[in-house]
Amino acid sequence: MEFGKLGVSPAIMKAITEMGFKEPTPIQEQGIPLLLQGEDIIGQAQTGTGKTAAFGICILERIISKPAQARKVRALVLAPTRELAVQITGEIQKIGKYVDARVLAVYGGQDIEKQLGPLHSGVDVVVGTPGRLLDHIERGTLRLDHVEVVVLDEADRMLDMGFIEDIEKILQKTPTSRQTLLFSATMPHEINQLGKRYLKSPQEIRVSEDSLSVKNIKQYYVEVSKFDRLNALLIMLSQKKPHLALIFVRTKRGADRLNEILLDRGFHSLALHGDMSQNKRDRSMEAFRKKHINILVATDLASRGLDVTDISHVINFDTTDDPYTYVHRIGRTGRMGKNGEAISFVFFDQSSLVGILEKVSDSKIEQIKMEIKPELLPKRVRFTPHADEGRGRGGRFGSEGHGRPGSSRGSFSRGGSREGGRGGPRGGSRGGRRDSNRREASKDIHSRGHQYFGRRG
């Protein structure tokens, strides 16, 4: 089935075609017709099934069909985390590229004053975390009298984070005539009770988590010794040249160490884990989403709620022994009808784990046999940045030395360009003058890296 057959308007069809969407996912195919009819929905589906596009299309179609004389908040989306709120906002903005709709994300951790201006000017859709939404409601800066659609996204996560009371307070501020959509990966008793209290004769959509997660994903495993795993990863990255790769590790320390080694080898990577400040996590996600880097090294913090549709490879550097965590991880690729690859490194004594993962994912995991030879190891790699990335002195990421996205001191590698020339993707002249020291230090980094990654976990 095509999106056009679901009754999607031309303006939205144009945008989703440009986004590369070809055929609707099961939850879109089942849900969009019901949503457009104004039905309340309870959808059991995880991140990556296309539910954001489903309810985003519903919200935008309502705005198209009934243009308002003045901008009032007509749709409200509740999300458990600021990362997810930002991702949902971006997705709706892309789908509504040719629609006259203003979408705003509000969340804690950002100066509330920055959110007051857009709210005062008028917005059509607000996507926010429960705590910050309540702050605005209590201040009188957010009124929900004209809300027509409320979406509760990842309701089970909001339950786990203790937001249920906040959600109920917010729902009580909205008109009873609203359309309410509730999405959750699991359906614990408390979520079912919430649905009974606030949804009107809801239609239920249940999508198989496992089959959706792996439908377009080719799965592979590589048997390695604990001493060869790091070299196998470096060779794999050099040969595969992934468009966007998400590498999972078990520990925060492991994420930082592996990121250091990849940077030293010239790969453009960043780390993402729970010990980073929220600001740094946001910058890492922004750089990855906008393709200013092509490798993100993450703990399981990123395995759920990370909404980047173009990830070509998921690599389990530390392969989890929890099969459902495995499904969540690899579900970051092969999304929205696109193909992806998932590669897991397993030690020789973990061979039985492959069978367990095959069973829960209901698919074959093929073995890749690799030759681990010194001459196959990448010396340096050259990364072509995305067209948006700043170049030269004064570019988007600054012009000198090492830094992080948005920093004034450079971009993603420690040490600037090898020639110490102009700024750009690898920093500038000041970084170049430190490069000889960096090459000496790299020997120690790789030595420590092998020692660290030689251990199990």
BAVO-985390 format. One record per residue (C-alpha): residue number from 0; residue in three letters; y, x, z. Coordinates in pm, whole numbers, plus 50000, padded with zeros to 5 digits. Layout:
<nodes>
NUM / Ala / Y / X / Z;
...
</nodes>
This chain:
<nodes>
0 / Met / 50000 / 50000 / 50000;
1 / Glu / 50357 / 50111 / 49932;
2 / Phe / 50661 / 50066 / 50156;
3 / Gly / 50823 / 49842 / 49896;
4 / Lys / 50547 / 49585 / 49944;
5 / Leu / 50631 / 49560 / 50314;
6 / Gly / 50968 / 49406 / 50239;
7 / Val / 51177 / 49717 / 50303;
8 / Ser / 51531 / 49700 / 50159;
9 / Pro / 51642 / 49931 / 49873;
10 / Ala / 51882 / 50132 / 50091;
11 / Ile / 51605 / 50221 / 50336;
12 / Met / 51350 / 50271 / 50057;
13 / Lys / 51582 / 50531 / 49900;
14 / Ala / 51609 / 50722 / 50228;
15 / Ile / 51239 / 50722 / 50316;
16 / Thr / 51151 / 50829 / 49961;
17 / Glu / 51385 / 51125 / 49999;
18 / Met / 51215 / 51202 / 50332;
19 / Gly / 50883 / 51235 / 50150;
20 / Phe / 50719 / 50919 / 50284;
21 / Lys / 50477 / 50783 / 50026;
22 / Glu / 50243 / 50538 / 50192;
23 / Pro / 50284 / 50368 / 50530;
24 / Thr / 50065 / 50480 / 50818;
25 / Pro / 49835 / 50219 / 50975;
26 / Ile / 50080 / 50129 / 51250;
27 / Gln / 50359 / 50093 / 50992;
28 / Glu / 50144 / 49881 / 50763;
29 / Gln / 50038 / 49654 / 51049;
30 / Gly / 50362 / 49657 / 51243;
31 / Ile / 50654 / 49641 / 50999;
32 / Pro / 50581 / 49288 / 50868;
33 / Leu / 50553 / 49157 / 51226;
34 / Leu / 50866 / 49344 / 51334;
35 / Leu / 51066 / 49204 / 51042;
36 / Gln / 50956 / 48854 / 51147;
37 / Gly / 51110 / 48915 / 51491;
38 / Glu / 50781 / 48927 / 51683;
39 / Asp / 50752 / 49109 / 52014;
40 / Ile / 50502 / 49393 / 51984;
41 / Ile / 50273 / 49591 / 52212;
42 / Gly / 50160 / 49894 / 52015;
43 / Gln / 49902 / 50138 / 52143;
44 / Ala / 49972 / 50455 / 51950;
45 / Gln / 50057 / 50814 / 52025;
46 / Thr / 50339 / 51031 / 51895;
47 / Gly / 50276 / 51126 / 51534;
48 / Thr / 50143 / 50791 / 51415;
49 / Gly / 50470 / 50689 / 51251;
50 / Lys / 50581 / 50437 / 51514;
51 / Thr / 50936 / 50579 / 51527;
52 / Ala / 50982 / 50502 / 51158;
53 / Ala / 50829 / 50158 / 51210;
54 / Phe / 51073 / 50045 / 51478;
55 / Gly / 51359 / 50242 / 51317;
56 / Ile / 51314 / 50046 / 50994;
57 / Cys / 51302 / 49721 / 51193;
58 / Ile / 51631 / 49801 / 51371;
59 / Leu / 51811 / 49907 / 51054;
60 / Glu / 51688 / 49607 / 50855;
61 / Arg / 51837 / 49380 / 51121;
62 / Ile / 52173 / 49561 / 51092;
63 / Ile / 52164 / 49530 / 50712;
64 / Ser / 52075 / 49160 / 50716;
65 / Lys / 52340 / 49062 / 50972;
66 / Pro / 52643 / 49295 / 50954;
67 / Ala / 52861 / 49264 / 51265;
68 / Gln / 53239 / 49222 / 51260;
69 / Ala / 53279 / 49478 / 51540;
70 / Arg / 53049 / 49756 / 51650;
71 / Lys / 52849 / 49646 / 51951;
72 / Val / 52524 / 49790 / 52078;
73 / Arg / 52266 / 49584 / 51892;
74 / Ala / 51956 / 49796 / 51954;
75 / Leu / 51848 / 49995 / 52256;
76 / Val / 51565 / 50249 / 52260;
77 / Leu / 51436 / 50389 / 52591;
78 / Ala / 51258 / 50727 / 52584;
79 / Pro / 51112 / 50933 / 52871;
80 / Thr / 51277 / 51268 / 52787;
81 / Arg / 51595 / 51398 / 52631;
82 / Glu / 51393 / 51582 / 52366;
83 / Leu / 51230 / 51260 / 52251;
84 / Ala / 51562 / 51073 / 52264;
85 / Val / 51721 / 51333 / 52035;
86 / Gln / 51422 / 51325 / 51798;
87 / Ile / 51424 / 50946 / 51773;
88 / Thr / 51799 / 50948 / 51708;
89 / Gly / 51758 / 51200 / 51428;
90 / Glu / 51476 / 51001 / 51268;
91 / Ile / 51672 / 50674 / 51271;
92 / Gln / 51976 / 50852 / 51128;
93 / Lys / 51767 / 50989 / 50841;
94 / Ile / 51610 / 50650 / 50767;
95 / Gly / 51957 / 50493 / 50785;
96 / Lys / 52122 / 50751 / 50563;
97 / Tyr / 52242 / 50479 / 50325;
98 / Val / 52303 / 50218 / 50595;
99 / Asp / 52636 / 50170 / 50774;
100 / Ala / 52497 / 50222 / 51124;
101 / Arg / 52605 / 50448 / 51408;
102 / Val / 52328 / 50588 / 51628;
103 / Leu / 52394 / 50770 / 51957;
104 / Ala / 52164 / 50958 / 52194;
105 / Val / 52254 / 50949 / 52565;
106 / Tyr / 52064 / 51155 / 52818;
107 / Gly / 52101 / 51351 / 53137;
108 / Gly / 52185 / 51718 / 53125;
109 / Gln / 52465 / 51661 / 52875;
110 / Asp / 52822 / 51617 / 53000;
111 / Ile / 52864 / 51241 / 53029;
112 / Glu / 53224 / 51272 / 52907;
113 / Lys / 53092 / 51373 / 52562;
114 / Gln / 52911 / 51040 / 52539;
115 / Leu / 53208 / 50827 / 52641;
116 / Gly / 53408 / 50877 / 52320;
117 / Pro / 53141 / 50745 / 52080;
118 / Leu / 53057 / 50458 / 52316;
119 / His / 53425 / 50360 / 52331;
120 / Ser / 53458 / 50379 / 51951;
121 / Gly / 53152 / 50160 / 51908;
122 / Val / 52789 / 50228 / 51814;
123 / Asp / 52511 / 50009 / 51677;
124 / Val / 52206 / 50181 / 51825;
125 / Val / 52174 / 50368 / 52156;
126 / Val / 51872 / 50587 / 52227;
127 / Gly / 51855 / 50714 / 52582;
128 / Thr / 51669 / 50812 / 52894;
129 / Pro / 51657 / 50548 / 53170;
130 / Gly / 51857 / 50742 / 53427;
131 / Arg / 52153 / 50815 / 53203;
132 / Leu / 52151 / 50463 / 53058;
133 / Leu / 52181 / 50324 / 53410;
134 / Asp / 52469 / 50564 / 53480;
135 / His / 52659 / 50422 / 53183;
136 / Ile / 52575 / 50063 / 53274;
137 / Glu / 52702 / 50114 / 53631;
138 / Arg / 53020 / 50283 / 53502;
139 / Gly / 53080 / 49992 / 53269;
140 / Thr / 53078 / 50224 / 52965;
141 / Leu / 52764 / 50064 / 52817;
142 / Arg / 52739 / 49689 / 52773;
143 / Leu / 52414 / 49531 / 52654;
144 / Asp / 52533 / 49171 / 52601;
145 / His / 52481 / 49190 / 52223;
146 / Val / 52147 / 49375 / 52221;
147 / Glu / 51902 / 49216 / 51978;
148 / Val / 51616 / 49470 / 51992;
149 / Val / 51485 / 49676 / 52284;
150 / Val / 51222 / 49947 / 52228;
151 / Leu / 51025 / 50102 / 52513;
152 / Asp / 50880 / 50419 / 52362;
153 / Glu / 50599 / 50616 / 52531;
154 / Ala / 50597 / 50367 / 52818;
155 / Asp / 50307 / 50538 / 52994;
156 / Arg / 50506 / 50860 / 53019;
157 / Met / 50801 / 50669 / 53165;
158 / Leu / 50558 / 50519 / 53418;
159 / Asp / 50429 / 50867 / 53509;
160 / Met / 50787 / 50989 / 53556;
161 / Gly / 50874 / 50701 / 53792;
162 / Phe / 51108 / 50515 / 53557;
163 / Ile / 50956 / 50168 / 53577;
164 / Glu / 51214 / 50032 / 53824;
165 / Asp / 51498 / 50173 / 53612;
166 / Ile / 51348 / 50015 / 53301;
167 / Glu / 51334 / 49675 / 53469;
168 / Lys / 51698 / 49704 / 53580;
169 / Ile / 51801 / 49785 / 53223;
170 / Leu / 51595 / 49501 / 53071;
171 / Gln / 51758 / 49256 / 53310;
172 / Lys / 52096 / 49349 / 53162;
173 / Thr / 51989 / 49250 / 52810;
174 / Pro / 51981 / 48897 / 52661;
175 / Thr / 51653 / 48709 / 52708;
176 / Ser / 51662 / 48626 / 52337;
177 / Arg / 51604 / 48991 / 52245;
178 / Gln / 51306 / 49121 / 52048;
179 / Thr / 51111 / 49365 / 52267;
180 / Leu / 50880 / 49638 / 52137;
181 / Leu / 50659 / 49837 / 52372;
182 / Phe / 50472 / 50147 / 52255;
183 / Ser / 50233 / 50349 / 52468;
184 / Ala / 49948 / 50593 / 52408;
185 / Thr / 49754 / 50440 / 52699;
186 / Met / 49772 / 50098 / 52861;
187 / Pro / 49748 / 50130 / 53239;
188 / His / 49770 / 49818 / 53455;
189 / Glu / 50141 / 49866 / 53533;
190 / Ile / 50232 / 49879 / 53163;
191 / Asn / 50031 / 49564 / 53092;
192 / Gln / 50214 / 49387 / 53376;
193 / Leu / 50550 / 49505 / 53240;
194 / Gly / 50457 / 49360 / 52903;
195 / Lys / 50363 / 49025 / 53056;
196 / Arg / 50695 / 49001 / 53242;
197 / Tyr / 50933 / 49098 / 52965;
198 / Leu / 50767 / 49030 / 52628;
199 / Lys / 50732 / 48687 / 52468;
200 / Ser / 50386 / 48615 / 52321;
201 / Pro / 50354 / 48976 / 52201;
202 / Gln / 50142 / 49072 / 51904;
203 / Glu / 49911 / 49363 / 51985;
204 / Ile / 49857 / 49657 / 51751;
205 / Arg / 49600 / 49914 / 51848;
206 / Val / 49558 / 50224 / 51639;
207 / Ser / 49269 / 50469 / 51682;
208 / Glu / 49422 / 50778 / 51840;
209 / Asp / 49155 / 51019 / 51721;
210 / Ser / 49126 / 50914 / 51359;
211 / Leu / 49503 / 50910 / 51312;
212 / Ser / 49549 / 51248 / 51468;
213 / Val / 49310 / 51430 / 51235;
214 / Lys / 49312 / 51220 / 50919;
215 / Asn / 49505 / 51468 / 50702;
216 / Ile / 49418 / 51783 / 50894;
217 / Lys / 49177 / 52054 / 50783;
218 / Gln / 49029 / 52207 / 51096;
219 / Tyr / 48902 / 52562 / 51127;
220 / Tyr / 48788 / 52798 / 51399;
221 / Val / 48769 / 53176 / 51415;
222 / Glu / 48526 / 53353 / 51647;
223 / Val / 48691 / 53659 / 51797;
224 / Ser / 48643 / 53903 / 52081;
225 / Lys / 48905 / 53911 / 52352;
226 / Phe / 49025 / 54244 / 52213;
227 / Asp / 49061 / 54128 / 51851;
228 / Arg / 49229 / 53792 / 51903;
229 / Leu / 49587 / 53917 / 51879;
230 / Asn / 49518 / 54121 / 51566;
231 / Ala / 49337 / 53822 / 51413;
232 / Leu / 49645 / 53607 / 51473;
233 / Leu / 49879 / 53863 / 51314;
234 / Ile / 49657 / 53891 / 51008;
235 / Met / 49624 / 53512 / 50986;
236 / Leu / 50002 / 53462 / 50995;
237 / Ser / 50053 / 53735 / 50738;
238 / Gln / 49798 / 53583 / 50500;
239 / Lys / 49876 / 53213 / 50551;
240 / Lys / 50257 / 53253 / 50549;
241 / Pro / 50300 / 52915 / 50722;
242 / His / 50596 / 52694 / 50637;
243 / Leu / 50621 / 52587 / 51001;
244 / Ala / 50362 / 52694 / 51257;
245 / Leu / 50315 / 52574 / 51614;
246 / Ile / 50112 / 52818 / 51824;
247 / Phe / 49968 / 52694 / 52153;
248 / Val / 49907 / 52922 / 52448;
249 / Arg / 49790 / 52837 / 52798;
250 / Thr / 50058 / 52995 / 53015;
251 / Lys / 50436 / 53032 / 53019;
252 / Arg / 50399 / 53406 / 53054;
253 / Gly / 50164 / 53409 / 52758;
254 / Ala / 50420 / 53224 / 52545;
255 / Asp / 50691 / 53480 / 52624;
256 / Arg / 50462 / 53778 / 52563;
257 / Leu / 50326 / 53651 / 52234;
258 / Asn / 50675 / 53563 / 52115;
259 / Glu / 50791 / 53920 / 52196;
260 / Ile / 50510 / 54067 / 51988;
261 / Leu / 50573 / 53837 / 51694;
262 / Leu / 50944 / 53921 / 51700;
263 / Asp / 50864 / 54290 / 51703;
264 / Arg / 50646 / 54250 / 51396;
265 / Gly / 50933 / 54079 / 51215;
266 / Phe / 50814 / 53720 / 51241;
267 / His / 51086 / 53466 / 51315;
268 / Ser / 50967 / 53290 / 51628;
269 / Leu / 51085 / 53142 / 51955;
270 / Ala / 50908 / 53036 / 52274;
271 / Leu / 50903 / 52690 / 52432;
272 / His / 50779 / 52629 / 52786;
273 / Gly / 50871 / 52462 / 53113;
274 / Asp / 51032 / 52762 / 53281;
275 / Met / 51308 / 52772 / 53021;
276 / Ser / 51636 / 52598 / 53096;
277 / Gln / 51684 / 52265 / 52922;
278 / Asn / 51960 / 52418 / 52710;
279 / Lys / 51729 / 52695 / 52582;
280 / Arg / 51452 / 52447 / 52513;
281 / Asp / 51691 / 52233 / 52313;
282 / Arg / 51806 / 52533 / 52110;
283 / Ser / 51449 / 52642 / 52039;
284 / Met / 51359 / 52293 / 51920;
285 / Glu / 51672 / 52267 / 51707;
286 / Ala / 51602 / 52601 / 51539;
287 / Phe / 51242 / 52500 / 51468;
288 / Arg / 51331 / 52153 / 51345;
289 / Lys / 51600 / 52290 / 51112;
290 / Lys / 51368 / 52569 / 50989;
291 / His / 51591 / 52852 / 51109;
292 / Ile / 51265 / 52987 / 51252;
293 / Asn / 50917 / 52909 / 51124;
294 / Ile / 50704 / 52982 / 51432;
295 / Leu / 50721 / 52816 / 51773;
296 / Val / 50503 / 52955 / 52053;
297 / Ala / 50452 / 52679 / 52307;
298 / Thr / 50260 / 52565 / 52609;
299 / Asp / 50128 / 52209 / 52622;
300 / Leu / 50479 / 52096 / 52704;
301 / Ala / 50516 / 52059 / 52326;
302 / Ser / 50182 / 51893 / 52253;
303 / Arg / 50319 / 51548 / 52316;
304 / Gly / 50662 / 51423 / 52226;
305 / Leu / 50735 / 51696 / 51971;
306 / Asp / 50846 / 51511 / 51663;
307 / Val / 50869 / 51750 / 51368;
308 / Thr / 50708 / 51604 / 51057;
309 / Asp / 50686 / 51921 / 50846;
310 / Ile / 50460 / 52139 / 51064;
311 / Ser / 50209 / 52295 / 50824;
312 / His / 49989 / 52478 / 51078;
313 / Val / 49885 / 52432 / 51438;
314 / Ile / 49720 / 52741 / 51584;
315 / Asn / 49534 / 52729 / 51914;
316 / Phe / 49571 / 53088 / 52032;
317 / Asp / 49435 / 52968 / 52366;
318 / Thr / 49190 / 52695 / 52270;
319 / Thr / 49180 / 52422 / 52531;
320 / Asp / 48847 / 52305 / 52670;
321 / Asp / 48988 / 51951 / 52706;
322 / Pro / 48900 / 51776 / 52379;
323 / Tyr / 49176 / 51516 / 52415;
324 / Thr / 49439 / 51784 / 52465;
325 / Tyr / 49300 / 51943 / 52148;
326 / Val / 49353 / 51616 / 51957;
327 / His / 49708 / 51587 / 52088;
328 / Arg / 49782 / 51946 / 51986;
329 / Ile / 49652 / 51934 / 51632;
330 / Gly / 49818 / 51596 / 51585;
331 / Arg / 50150 / 51783 / 51550;
332 / Thr / 50051 / 51860 / 51189;
333 / Gly / 49922 / 51640 / 50908;
334 / Arg / 50178 / 51372 / 50988;
335 / Met / 50334 / 51092 / 50783;
336 / Gly / 50077 / 51128 / 50505;
337 / Lys / 50124 / 51505 / 50471;
338 / Asn / 49842 / 51759 / 50489;
339 / Gly / 49809 / 52019 / 50762;
340 / Glu / 49580 / 52288 / 50899;
341 / Ala / 49461 / 52345 / 51254;
342 / Ile / 49311 / 52684 / 51340;
343 / Ser / 49150 / 52760 / 51677;
344 / Phe / 49055 / 53101 / 51810;
345 / Val / 48741 / 53086 / 52021;
346 / Phe / 48558 / 53361 / 52206;
347 / Phe / 48193 / 53422 / 52125;
348 / Asp / 48081 / 53257 / 52450;
349 / Gln / 48279 / 52940 / 52363;
350 / Ser / 48076 / 52846 / 52057;
351 / Ser / 47948 / 52527 / 52222;
352 / Leu / 48309 / 52411 / 52256;
353 / Val / 48335 / 52366 / 51879;
354 / Gly / 48070 / 52094 / 51882;
355 / Ile / 48253 / 51906 / 52157;
356 / Leu / 48582 / 51921 / 51964;
357 / Glu / 48407 / 51802 / 51647;
358 / Lys / 48266 / 51504 / 51833;
359 / Val / 48595 / 51386 / 51982;
360 / Ser / 48790 / 51441 / 51658;
361 / Asp / 48506 / 51287 / 51453;
362 / Ser / 48538 / 51555 / 51189;
363 / Lys / 48393 / 51888 / 51082;
364 / Ile / 48555 / 52210 / 51204;
365 / Glu / 48478 / 52485 / 50954;
366 / Gln / 48440 / 52849 / 51048;
367 / Ile / 48666 / 53117 / 50904;
368 / Lys / 48524 / 53467 / 50909;
369 / Met / 48788 / 53736 / 50927;
370 / Glu / 48786 / 54108 / 50880;
371 / Ile / 48993 / 54275 / 51149;
372 / Lys / 49103 / 54602 / 50992;
373 / Pro / 49410 / 54811 / 51076;
374 / Glu / 49522 / 54815 / 50713;
375 / Leu / 49536 / 54432 / 50712;
376 / Leu / 49781 / 54419 / 51001;
377 / Pro / 50136 / 54336 / 50893;
378 / Lys / 50385 / 54618 / 50928;
379 / Arg / 50693 / 54404 / 50897;
380 / Val / 50734 / 54060 / 50741;
381 / Arg / 51031 / 53930 / 50551;
382 / Phe / 51138 / 53575 / 50633;
383 / Thr / 51352 / 53370 / 50395;
384 / Pro / 51573 / 53152 / 50612;
385 / His / 51639 / 52788 / 50545;
386 / Ala / 51941 / 52723 / 50326;
387 / Asp / 52139 / 52592 / 50624;
388 / Glu / 52113 / 52917 / 50817;
389 / Gly / 52430 / 53120 / 50865;
390 / Arg / 52452 / 53439 / 50667;
391 / Gly / 52663 / 53745 / 50707;
392 / Arg / 52937 / 53808 / 50959;
393 / Gly / 53054 / 53490 / 51125;
394 / Gly / 52746 / 53287 / 51013;
395 / Arg / 52591 / 53006 / 51210;
396 / Phe / 52410 / 53232 / 51451;
397 / Gly / 52671 / 53504 / 51492;
398 / Ser / 52673 / 53851 / 51349;
399 / Glu / 52557 / 54115 / 51587;
400 / Gly / 52254 / 54210 / 51788;
401 / His / 51994 / 53988 / 51943;
402 / Gly / 52056 / 53632 / 52044;
403 / Arg / 51929 / 53279 / 52035;
404 / Pro / 52026 / 52989 / 51812;
405 / Gly / 52389 / 52906 / 51867;
406 / Ser / 52457 / 53237 / 52042;
407 / Ser / 52750 / 53453 / 51941;
408 / Arg / 52537 / 53763 / 51952;
409 / Gly / 52293 / 53712 / 51667;
410 / Ser / 51981 / 53523 / 51574;
411 / Phe / 51615 / 53556 / 51642;
412 / Ser / 51504 / 53917 / 51654;
413 / Arg / 51577 / 54177 / 51913;
414 / Gly / 51761 / 54450 / 51739;
415 / Gly / 51948 / 54342 / 51427;
416 / Ser / 51886 / 54461 / 51072;
417 / Arg / 51688 / 54775 / 51005;
418 / Glu / 51976 / 54924 / 50809;
419 / Gly / 52237 / 54824 / 51068;
420 / Gly / 52436 / 54650 / 50796;
421 / Arg / 52596 / 54311 / 50776;
422 / Gly / 52507 / 54021 / 51002;
423 / Gly / 52274 / 53742 / 50904;
424 / Pro / 51926 / 53624 / 50988;
425 / Arg / 51837 / 53945 / 51169;
426 / Gly / 52167 / 54025 / 51335;
427 / Gly / 52419 / 54291 / 51239;
428 / Ser / 52536 / 54646 / 51268;
429 / Arg / 52541 / 54679 / 51644;
430 / Gly / 52181 / 54563 / 51654;
431 / Gly / 52096 / 54814 / 51380;
432 / Arg / 52214 / 55106 / 51590;
433 / Arg / 51960 / 55009 / 51854;
434 / Asp / 51675 / 54978 / 51607;
435 / Ser / 51535 / 55328 / 51652;
436 / Asn / 51506 / 55269 / 52026;
437 / Arg / 51340 / 54937 / 51949;
438 / Arg / 51076 / 55102 / 51731;
439 / Glu / 50989 / 55338 / 52015;
440 / Ala / 50974 / 55052 / 52261;
441 / Ser / 50749 / 54851 / 52030;
442 / Lys / 50459 / 55086 / 52092;
443 / Asp / 50472 / 54999 / 52459;
444 / Ile / 50504 / 54626 / 52387;
445 / His / 50194 / 54627 / 52169;
446 / Ser / 50005 / 54826 / 52424;
447 / Arg / 50096 / 54576 / 52696;
448 / Gly / 50031 / 54290 / 52457;
449 / His / 49675 / 54399 / 52388;
450 / Gln / 49614 / 54447 / 52758;
451 / Tyr / 49750 / 54102 / 52840;
452 / Phe / 49590 / 53907 / 52557;
453 / Gly / 49263 / 54089 / 52606;
454 / Arg / 49211 / 53882 / 52918;
455 / Arg / 49078 / 53527 / 52906;
456 / Gly / 49396 / 53316 / 52948;
</nodes>
